[in-house]
Amino acid sequence: MPKTVLRAGLGVTALAAIVVAVLFVRSHYAAESTPALRGERIAREQGCFACHGPDGKGGVADPGARGGVVPGWDGRTVATYALNEAEVVEWILEGRPARLKDVDLHTGRKPLLPMPAYRDRMSAGQLDDLMAYFRAVSAFDTNIPALAYEGMVESEKYGCFACHGPGGVGGAPNPGSFKGHIPAWDGAEYAEIVRDEGELREWILDGHPRRLWDNPAARHFLEGQLVQMPVYRRVISDDQLAKIMGYVQWRRTERPAAERHDPARPTFPPETGRPASPVYRSPLHIVLSPDGRQACVVNYTANLLTLLDVRSRQVIAEIPVGERPTQARYAPDGRTLYVSCTWGGKIDVVDLAERRVVRSLTAGHEPCGLTVSADGRRLYVTNVVSSTVSILDTETGQTVHETPVGAQPRFATLTPDGARLAVSNGLSPWVSILDARDGRETGRYDMGRASMLREIVCSPDGRWAFLTNLVSHNEVPTVQMERGWINSNGFTVLDLAEPGRRVTLLLDQLLSGATNPSGLVLSADARKLYVSLAGIHEIAIVDVPAALALAAATRTPTEIQLLEEDVEILHRRGIARRLPAGGLGPRSLALSEATGELWVANYFSDTITVLDAETGAQRAEIALGPVQAMSTWREGELMANDGRITYQNWISCTSCHQEDTSSDGLNWDLANDGLGNAKNNKSLQDTHFSPPAMWSGVRADVADGVGAGERFQGFVPMAHVQGPITEYLSHPDRAPSPYRHDDPVILERGKKLFAAAGCDVCHPAPFYTDLKFHDLGFGTPNDFRSRFDTPSLKSTYRTAPYLHDGRAADLRTLFTEHNPDDLHGRTRGFSRQELDDLIAYVRTL
């Protein structure tokens, strides 16, 4: 039944279906169960959550316990009970560490829920797994010195955390104060009010330092603030003072990792990016040499190419290349490889005889997709950030033509006659057709509700093009998942002989989405199309003649719409079948016609699996490097790209936030702030550093947002998911802005204009947000509020469109058409040159 019929009534999810879905997801994860996943099961079986609450978040009432509740497992709470990880183990095995044996940890009353001792009830292996889960959900820092620990206890005793927040993170509102909130102990604001150890002492003993009290302006705020700093001069001893000061200084100088990246922090910790961990290969692309004897694998996070012998399946060589390589293409003679290095902003040219990079070519910003002409004289490059296609002369290395296309183009393919180039625009709902000679755009294929357009290939006869994509139903609220209500997954057939004609076919099944179709390859006889389903870790094999017959029979707009909403059409008719990929996160595919094998690049397994091209049976697995255990961050990256964590596998985080956690550029109507008020999808890259989450601020922080997303967008909440995904989002793997290398004179002018326009008032460095809500007149009759959270300007160059409802297509219209009253920065009087300079600066942030 097509979705149009289903939408007549909002569908009901039967309890049995939910149970089946949960068991189905659990069975998928069992195959690659990690210690943390096993630990989550053990915690559940041992009854830990009965007292400590779901995921160990605490909150279960116990009148005899400190605070009247059983403590949670978050790092700050645990640190008040355990000095190190060994003491956590003592709590589990003995019910209490020896150090605290005679210490009253409660209220003088016997707790109703005392901690049991598990020494004789848990094996060593179970304890290890339980501790792995504890680490994943607690972020407990195990290196707090004894003096700092005692200072933390004293700080809690005297109520410091009641105002300054857990661990002194600050952020509590304080009307009348200079900042409007109580500052953090380890944030940038601390240095403004505490210059040295002497002033810290004065703050604690006297409630303010002499320097500020003697300043009339500062004294005005000190006397006028609602929450006054207590005076402890006659309350605490010198020993207690030393301990409290030691704790505050430790937080400032040591900056423990667990505290530094806490998602609840309203202040700005330094951005560290991906945490230290093993170097994963992350194979993103695989391509065969023209003679089919060699395969080249592009290892995205290792900045490395791996050359493999197809017959022996052995590694021939490894070649270092530029930063974050994405695709590679052989020259027609097989002697040269072209490699796009997105973060490096170059095309590396590899001499295969010398097995090294011999030169680098320049295209647009973030080069990605590559295609080489049949004579080898031209290289076609899609530039993700520039949203252009460059045509390069391979001999001179010069750009011959550069053509604007849709947003974030990632892949392109030439027709066999070399006359046309079809470009898959990642975030625009159309495919661009260019004249391959001069780069002129000669046509477009409207993709309707398609989103996340990915790899595109052309049939050998030049009649058809095939590309992978999602179908996004952002026209309805995200209140259920069934039958692709939010996103469905498949590929689109373009009829290159009939301009504009296209048909989308879905690879989903009735109870199982084909999450995140990514790569594809077509057999030489055009009878089979192989599609990688990156979010469900499968490969789809499509009967091409049958699919084309179905497409040919679909002519009218209504028929096309009904077909792209029929999520089980290919499965029901036996046109497509899905098989295990043999690894996690299959992205790219290569077909060896000579050996009858399909080679699959598995991003998260760091392997190539070799499948029988006919049956799909696995013939071999090729490891691209040493086996590396997954860090919590890497587990989070996997889960964010994994459809198995959602109901019936329909979507993953990537379905709406791309592989880089940015955005799909669409407006979605989430029920978290009411229905009927769709908002532009925000990038997740700054969620950790700029709480609260969501435009309406309805989620307190990234952890809250992840948990709510699992419940209300994924519809299958899992205890083991929130910790790793939060860790992943808390350390954004952010691409550097390619605009940072622009003319420094222009950028300096733009920086001054940024301040002159007052942009820095609401968007202060270093994360360019004041964490506040503002009414700038952007509310609409559909919105239930007029004030919206100030977004960070980090990576603004790649997050268009702008404003809460996406009304501003680009930065220029943001500063002009959508700022008539100068409420959003004083830009009304800027000349065109000044606007250019301002935009140039903002794009570097």
MARZAFI-854248 format. One line per 5 residues: number of its first residue (from 0); for each residue z, x, y of C-alpha. Coordinates in steps of 0.25 Angstrom, whole numbers, plus 5000, padded with zeros to 4 digits. Last residue first. Layout:
BEGIN
NUM> Z/X/Y  ...;
REM end
This chain:
BEGIN
844> 5044/5140/5122  5031/5146/5125  5024/5133/5126  5033/5129/5138  5028/5141/5146;
839> 5013/5138/5145  5016/5124/5148  5023/5128/5161  5012/5138/5165  5001/5127/5162;
834> 5009/5117/5170  5010/5127/5182  4995/5129/5181  4992/5114/5181  5001/5113/5194;
829> 5015/5108/5192  5020/5097/5202  5024/5087/5191  5031/5098/5182  5045/5095/5186;
824> 5050/5094/5171  5051/5081/5163  5056/5072/5174  5044/5077/5183  5040/5062/5186;
819> 5026/5063/5180  5031/5071/5167  5022/5065/5156  5009/5067/5162  5012/5081/5167;
814> 5022/5090/5160  5020/5083/5146  5005/5082/5149  5005/5097/5150  5014/5099/5138;
809> 5005/5092/5128  5004/5078/5122  5015/5072/5130  5018/5058/5124  5025/5063/5112;
804> 5036/5053/5112  5048/5061/5115  5040/5071/5124  5029/5080/5119  5017/5081/5110;
799> 5017/5093/5107  5026/5102/5099  5019/5115/5098  5020/5121/5112  5034/5115/5113;
794> 5039/5126/5104  5053/5126/5110  5053/5115/5121  5066/5108/5115  5066/5093/5117;
789> 5075/5086/5126  5081/5074/5119  5076/5061/5125  5082/5051/5135  5075/5037/5137;
784> 5080/5030/5125  5075/5019/5115  5061/5023/5117  5050/5013/5115  5049/5009/5130;
779> 5047/5024/5133  5056/5036/5137  5049/5048/5144  5057/5046/5157  5063/5060/5157;
774> 5076/5055/5151  5084/5067/5145  5092/5070/5133  5098/5084/5131  5097/5096/5122;
769> 5093/5105/5135  5080/5109/5128  5072/5122/5129  5077/5129/5117  5080/5142/5124;
764> 5079/5138/5135  5081/5126/5144  5073/5113/5142  5080/5102/5150  5082/5111/5163;
759> 5071/5121/5158  5060/5111/5162  5065/5111/5176  5050/5112/5181  5054/5125/5188;
754> 5060/5130/5175  5047/5128/5167  5039/5132/5179  5046/5146/5178  5043/5147/5163;
749> 5029/5143/5165  5027/5154/5176  5033/5164/5165  5023/5159/5155  5011/5160/5164;
744> 5015/5175/5167  5018/5177/5152  5004/5174/5148  5005/5167/5134  5012/5174/5123;
739> 5023/5164/5121  5012/5153/5119  5012/5156/5104  5026/5150/5103  5033/5156/5092;
734> 5033/5147/5079  5047/5142/5076  5053/5143/5062  5065/5134/5067  5078/5138/5062;
729> 5087/5125/5063  5075/5117/5057  5076/5125/5044  5091/5124/5044  5091/5109/5046;
724> 5081/5108/5035  5090/5116/5026  5102/5108/5029  5096/5094/5029  5089/5095/5016;
719> 5100/5096/5005  5107/5083/5008  5094/5075/5006  5090/5062/5014  5079/5055/5008;
714> 5072/5046/5019  5065/5058/5025  5064/5052/5039  5077/5045/5040  5086/5052/5031;
709> 5080/5066/5031  5077/5065/5046  5091/5061/5048  5096/5074/5041  5086/5083/5048;
704> 5089/5077/5062  5104/5078/5060  5102/5093/5056  5093/5095/5068  5103/5089/5078;
699> 5110/5077/5083  5099/5067/5079  5096/5055/5088  5092/5064/5100  5082/5055/5104;
694> 5071/5065/5104  5076/5069/5090  5086/5080/5087  5098/5083/5096  5098/5095/5096;
689> 5089/5106/5101  5090/5119/5093  5089/5113/5079  5078/5103/5083  5070/5114/5089;
684> 5059/5116/5078  5060/5101/5074  5048/5097/5083  5049/5083/5088  5041/5071/5084;
679> 5037/5063/5096  5045/5050/5096  5043/5036/5091  5051/5025/5098  5049/5012/5090;
674> 5061/5014/5081  5075/5019/5085  5081/5033/5087  5081/5038/5072  5070/5028/5068;
669> 5060/5039/5069  5047/5034/5076  5038/5047/5076  5029/5052/5087  5019/5063/5082;
664> 5018/5078/5085  5020/5082/5071  5031/5091/5075  5037/5105/5074  5044/5109/5061;
659> 5034/5120/5058  5028/5113/5045  5026/5101/5053  5037/5092/5059  5032/5078/5055;
654> 5028/5080/5040  5035/5093/5040  5049/5086/5039  5043/5081/5026  5037/5068/5023;
649> 5033/5058/5012  5041/5065/5001  5046/5051/4994  5058/5051/5004  5059/5065/5011;
644> 5065/5078/5006  5053/5080/4996  5043/5081/5008  5047/5095/5010  5043/5103/5023;
639> 5057/5102/5029  5063/5104/5016  5055/5118/5014  5059/5122/5028  5074/5119/5025;
634> 5073/5126/5012  5068/5138/5020  5079/5137/5030  5090/5136/5019  5084/5149/5013;
629> 5074/5148/5001  5075/5158/4991  5064/5168/4991  5055/5171/4979  5048/5184/4982;
624> 5034/5183/4988  5021/5175/4986  5025/5169/4973  5012/5164/4965  5014/5152/4956;
619> 5004/5149/4945  4996/5139/4937  5003/5126/4943  4996/5113/4938  4987/5106/4948;
614> 4978/5101/4938  4965/5105/4944  4968/5116/4954  4978/5122/4944  4989/5127/4953;
609> 4993/5140/4959  5006/5140/4967  5007/5150/4978  5021/5153/4982  5031/5155/4993;
604> 5038/5142/4988  5039/5136/5002  5025/5137/5006  5018/5135/4993  5004/5140/4994;
599> 4996/5133/4983  4984/5139/4975  4975/5129/4968  4968/5134/4956  4955/5132/4949;
594> 4953/5147/4947  4940/5149/4954  4942/5137/4963  4955/5143/4969  4960/5133/4978;
589> 4970/5136/4990  4981/5128/4995  4991/5128/5007  5004/5122/5009  5012/5120/4997;
584> 5027/5118/5001  5035/5121/4989  5028/5126/4976  5020/5122/4963  5012/5112/4971;
579> 5016/5100/4963  5005/5090/4961  4999/5078/4968  4987/5070/4964  4976/5064/4972;
574> 4965/5054/4970  4972/5047/4959  4970/5033/4966  4985/5031/4968  4988/5045/4972;
569> 4977/5045/4983  4981/5032/4988  4996/5034/4988  4999/5035/5003  4989/5024/5007;
564> 4991/5025/5022  4979/5034/5024  4971/5024/5017  4975/5012/5025  4972/5020/5038;
559> 4958/5024/5032  4955/5010/5028  4959/5004/5041  4950/5014/5049  4938/5010/5040;
554> 4931/5019/5030  4939/5022/5017  4930/5023/5006  4925/5037/5009  4940/5042/5009;
549> 4942/5036/4995  4930/5043/4990  4934/5056/4997  4948/5055/4990  4941/5053/4976;
544> 4931/5064/4979  4943/5073/4983  4952/5071/4971  4965/5076/4978  4975/5086/4972;
539> 4988/5086/4979  4998/5098/4979  5013/5096/4979  5025/5102/4986  5029/5089/4993;
534> 5029/5094/5007  5017/5103/5006  5007/5094/4999  4996/5103/4997  4982/5097/4995;
529> 4971/5100/4985  4958/5093/4987  4949/5092/4974  4934/5088/4973  4929/5096/4984;
524> 4921/5105/4975  4927/5118/4981  4941/5111/4980  4948/5107/4993  4961/5113/4998;
519> 4973/5107/5005  4985/5111/5013  4996/5103/5019  5000/5089/5014  5014/5086/5019;
514> 5021/5077/5009  5013/5070/4999  5022/5058/4999  5028/5053/4986  5031/5038/4982;
509> 5018/5032/4984  5010/5045/4984  5005/5053/4995  4992/5061/4996  4986/5052/5007;
504> 4972/5051/5011  4967/5051/5025  4953/5047/5029  4944/5053/5039  4931/5050/5047;
499> 4931/5056/5061  4917/5062/5060  4909/5057/5047  4904/5069/5040  4917/5077/5041;
494> 4924/5066/5033  4939/5070/5035  4948/5067/5023  4963/5067/5026  4975/5072/5018;
489> 4988/5067/5014  5002/5064/5017  5010/5052/5023  5020/5052/5034  5030/5041/5039;
484> 5027/5029/5031  5020/5038/5020  5022/5028/5009  5037/5027/5010  5044/5035/5021;
479> 5052/5025/5029  5057/5023/5044  5049/5033/5051  5044/5022/5062  5029/5019/5061;
474> 5017/5024/5069  5022/5038/5065  5014/5036/5052  5010/5051/5049  4998/5053/5040;
469> 5000/5068/5035  4988/5078/5034  4980/5086/5025  4965/5089/5028  4952/5086/5021;
464> 4938/5088/5027  4926/5082/5021  4910/5083/5022  4909/5098/5023  4904/5100/5009;
459> 4915/5109/5004  4926/5100/5009  4934/5104/5022  4948/5108/5022  4960/5104/5031;
454> 4974/5108/5031  4985/5101/5039  4985/5089/5048  5000/5085/5051  4997/5071/5055;
449> 4987/5060/5051  4989/5047/5058  4974/5045/5062  4967/5058/5058  4956/5057/5069;
444> 4945/5067/5065  4940/5074/5077  4926/5079/5081  4917/5090/5087  4928/5100/5092;
439> 4921/5112/5097  4924/5125/5090  4911/5132/5093  4905/5134/5080  4915/5127/5071;
434> 4913/5114/5078  4927/5108/5077  4932/5095/5070  4947/5092/5074  4955/5084/5064;
429> 4964/5073/5071  4978/5068/5071  4984/5080/5079  4995/5088/5074  4989/5098/5063;
424> 4975/5097/5068  4966/5100/5056  4953/5106/5061  4940/5104/5055  4930/5115/5059;
419> 4915/5112/5059  4902/5119/5056  4906/5129/5046  4897/5122/5035  4909/5121/5026;
414> 4917/5114/5036  4927/5122/5042  4942/5120/5041  4954/5119/5050  4969/5119/5049;
409> 4981/5120/5058  4978/5112/5071  4990/5110/5080  4986/5099/5088  4971/5095/5089;
404> 4960/5104/5093  4957/5113/5104  4946/5123/5102  4945/5138/5103  4932/5145/5101;
399> 4927/5160/5099  4941/5166/5098  4939/5181/5096  4942/5189/5083  4930/5197/5085;
394> 4925/5196/5071  4932/5183/5067  4927/5175/5079  4938/5165/5081  4937/5150/5082;
389> 4950/5144/5087  4955/5130/5084  4965/5124/5094  4979/5117/5094  4984/5130/5101;
384> 4997/5128/5093  4990/5127/5080  4978/5136/5081  4967/5133/5071  4959/5145/5068;
379> 4944/5146/5065  4939/5159/5061  4924/5163/5063  4915/5174/5058  4918/5172/5043;
374> 4905/5167/5040  4911/5154/5033  4920/5152/5045  4935/5155/5043  4946/5144/5045;
369> 4960/5146/5049  4971/5137/5052  4984/5142/5060  4983/5150/5073  4996/5148/5081;
364> 4990/5148/5095  4976/5151/5096  4967/5162/5090  4970/5177/5090  4965/5186/5079;
359> 4973/5197/5072  4968/5210/5066  4968/5218/5053  4979/5211/5045  4981/5218/5032;
354> 4975/5218/5018  4966/5229/5020  4955/5223/5012  4960/5209/5016  4958/5212/5031;
349> 4968/5201/5037  4964/5195/5050  4977/5189/5057  4974/5176/5065  4985/5177/5076;
344> 4996/5168/5083  5007/5176/5076  5014/5163/5073  5002/5156/5067  4996/5168/5060;
339> 4982/5164/5055  4977/5173/5044  4962/5177/5043  4959/5185/5030  4948/5195/5029;
334> 4940/5200/5017  4936/5187/5010  4922/5187/5015  4924/5173/5020  4936/5177/5029;
329> 4948/5172/5022  4958/5162/5029  4973/5162/5031  4982/5152/5036  4997/5151/5041;
324> 5002/5165/5045  5016/5165/5052  5016/5178/5059  5005/5188/5057  5000/5194/5043;
319> 5006/5203/5032  4997/5204/5020  5002/5203/5006  4993/5207/4994  4987/5204/4981;
314> 4997/5194/4976  4994/5190/4962  4988/5176/4957  4979/5184/4947  4967/5176/4950;
309> 4969/5172/4964  4974/5186/4969  4984/5183/4980  4985/5188/4995  4998/5185/5002;
304> 4997/5184/5017  5010/5187/5025  5018/5182/5037  5029/5178/5028  5032/5165/5034;
299> 5017/5160/5032  5013/5167/5019  4998/5165/5019  4992/5166/5005  4979/5172/5003;
294> 4972/5170/4990  4962/5179/4983  4951/5177/4973  4944/5165/4979  4932/5172/4984;
289> 4934/5167/4998  4949/5171/4998  4959/5159/4995  4968/5153/5005  4983/5150/5005;
284> 4991/5146/5016  5006/5143/5020  5013/5152/5010  5028/5153/5015  5031/5167/5011;
279> 5046/5166/5013  5053/5178/5020  5068/5176/5015  5077/5171/5026  5082/5174/5040;
274> 5082/5161/5048  5069/5155/5053  5070/5154/5068  5081/5160/5076  5082/5151/5088;
269> 5095/5156/5096  5105/5145/5097  5104/5135/5108  5115/5125/5110  5116/5110/5105;
264> 5120/5115/5091  5120/5104/5081  5109/5111/5073  5118/5123/5069  5109/5135/5070;
259> 5119/5145/5076  5130/5140/5069  5126/5143/5055  5120/5156/5060  5133/5161/5065;
254> 5131/5164/5080  5139/5178/5079  5141/5180/5094  5143/5166/5100  5150/5160/5088;
249> 5158/5172/5086  5162/5172/5101  5167/5158/5100  5175/5161/5087  5181/5173/5093;
244> 5185/5166/5105  5192/5155/5096  5199/5166/5088  5204/5174/5101  5209/5161/5107;
239> 5217/5158/5095  5223/5172/5095  5226/5171/5110  5233/5158/5107  5228/5144/5110;
234> 5234/5133/5119  5239/5139/5131  5226/5144/5136  5218/5133/5129  5212/5126/5141;
229> 5202/5115/5136  5187/5115/5140  5185/5102/5148  5175/5091/5142  5171/5082/5154;
224> 5165/5093/5162  5169/5092/5177  5179/5103/5179  5170/5114/5171  5158/5108/5178;
219> 5163/5110/5192  5169/5123/5188  5155/5129/5185  5151/5125/5199  5163/5130/5206;
214> 5163/5144/5198  5178/5148/5197  5179/5140/5184  5167/5146/5178  5171/5161/5180;
209> 5186/5157/5176  5182/5153/5162  5185/5138/5158  5195/5131/5149  5206/5141/5152;
204> 5209/5147/5138  5196/5144/5131  5186/5146/5142  5194/5158/5148  5193/5165/5134;
199> 5178/5162/5134  5177/5168/5148  5184/5181/5143  5175/5182/5131  5163/5182/5140;
194> 5153/5174/5148  5157/5160/5144  5151/5149/5152  5136/5153/5152  5137/5161/5139;
189> 5141/5149/5132  5129/5141/5137  5120/5149/5127  5126/5143/5115  5137/5150/5106;
184> 5150/5142/5111  5142/5129/5114  5143/5122/5127  5150/5109/5130  5140/5099/5136;
179> 5134/5095/5149  5130/5109/5152  5139/5111/5165  5149/5101/5161  5151/5087/5167;
174> 5148/5080/5154  5152/5088/5141  5143/5084/5129  5146/5092/5116  5135/5103/5115;
169> 5144/5114/5110  5142/5122/5097  5156/5127/5097  5157/5128/5082  5158/5113/5081;
164> 5157/5107/5095  5162/5113/5108  5170/5101/5111  5177/5098/5098  5174/5112/5093;
159> 5185/5118/5102  5196/5108/5097  5207/5118/5097  5208/5119/5082  5193/5120/5080;
154> 5192/5132/5089  5204/5138/5082  5196/5136/5069  5184/5143/5075  5192/5154/5080;
149> 5198/5157/5066  5183/5157/5061  5179/5166/5072  5191/5176/5069  5187/5175/5054;
144> 5172/5178/5056  5162/5167/5053  5152/5172/5043  5149/5161/5034  5142/5152/5043;
139> 5141/5138/5037  5127/5132/5039  5132/5120/5031  5121/5113/5024  5113/5124/5018;
134> 5126/5133/5015  5133/5121/5008  5120/5119/4999  5120/5134/4995  5135/5133/4993;
129> 5133/5122/4983  5123/5130/4976  5132/5142/4974  5144/5133/4970  5135/5126/4960;
124> 5131/5140/4954  5145/5144/4954  5149/5132/4946  5157/5120/4952  5169/5112/4947;
119> 5179/5122/4944  5179/5128/4958  5176/5115/4965  5189/5113/4973  5190/5100/4980;
114> 5191/5099/4995  5201/5088/4999  5196/5074/5003  5209/5067/5007  5213/5078/5015;
109> 5229/5081/5015  5234/5079/5029  5238/5091/5038  5225/5089/5045  5216/5098/5037;
104> 5213/5112/5035  5227/5116/5033  5227/5130/5028  5234/5135/5015  5222/5137/5007;
99> 5213/5141/5019  5210/5155/5015  5209/5152/5000  5197/5143/5003  5198/5128/5000;
94> 5194/5118/4989  5193/5130/4979  5179/5130/4975  5172/5123/4986  5181/5128/4997;
89> 5181/5142/4991  5166/5142/4992  5167/5138/5007  5177/5150/5008  5166/5159/5003;
84> 5156/5154/5013  5165/5159/5024  5177/5155/5033  5178/5141/5028  5184/5129/5034;
79> 5181/5129/5048  5167/5135/5045  5164/5124/5036  5164/5115/5049  5155/5124/5057;
74> 5145/5126/5045  5143/5111/5042  5149/5108/5028  5157/5095/5033  5172/5094/5033;
69> 5179/5082/5027  5183/5073/5038  5196/5070/5046  5194/5081/5056  5201/5091/5047;
64> 5203/5083/5034  5215/5074/5030  5208/5062/5035  5195/5064/5026  5183/5057/5031;
59> 5169/5062/5026  5162/5068/5038  5157/5081/5031  5142/5085/5032  5142/5091/5018;
54> 5128/5086/5015  5133/5072/5015  5149/5072/5017  5159/5082/5014  5168/5073/5005;
49> 5158/5066/4996  5147/5076/5000  5155/5087/4991  5155/5077/4979  5152/5088/4969;
44> 5138/5082/4965  5134/5081/4980  5138/5096/4983  5131/5100/4970  5118/5093/4974;
39> 5118/5100/4988  5121/5113/4981  5108/5111/4972  5100/5109/4984  5106/5121/4991;
34> 5104/5130/4978  5089/5126/4979  5082/5116/4970  5067/5119/4968  5064/5109/4957;
29> 5075/5100/4961  5069/5097/4974  5058/5088/4969  5068/5080/4960  5077/5078/4972;
24> 5065/5072/4980  5062/5062/4968  5076/5059/4966  5077/5055/4981  5064/5047/4980;
19> 5068/5040/4968  5081/5036/4974  5074/5031/4987  5064/5023/4979  5075/5016/4971;
14> 5082/5012/4984  5069/5005/4989  5063/5009/5002  5059/4997/5010  5046/4997/5018;
9> 5044/4994/5032  5036/4981/5031  5022/4979/5036  5021/4995/5036  5018/4994/5021;
4> 5004/4988/5023  5000/4999/5033  5006/5009/5024  4996/5006/5013  5000/5000/5000;
REM end
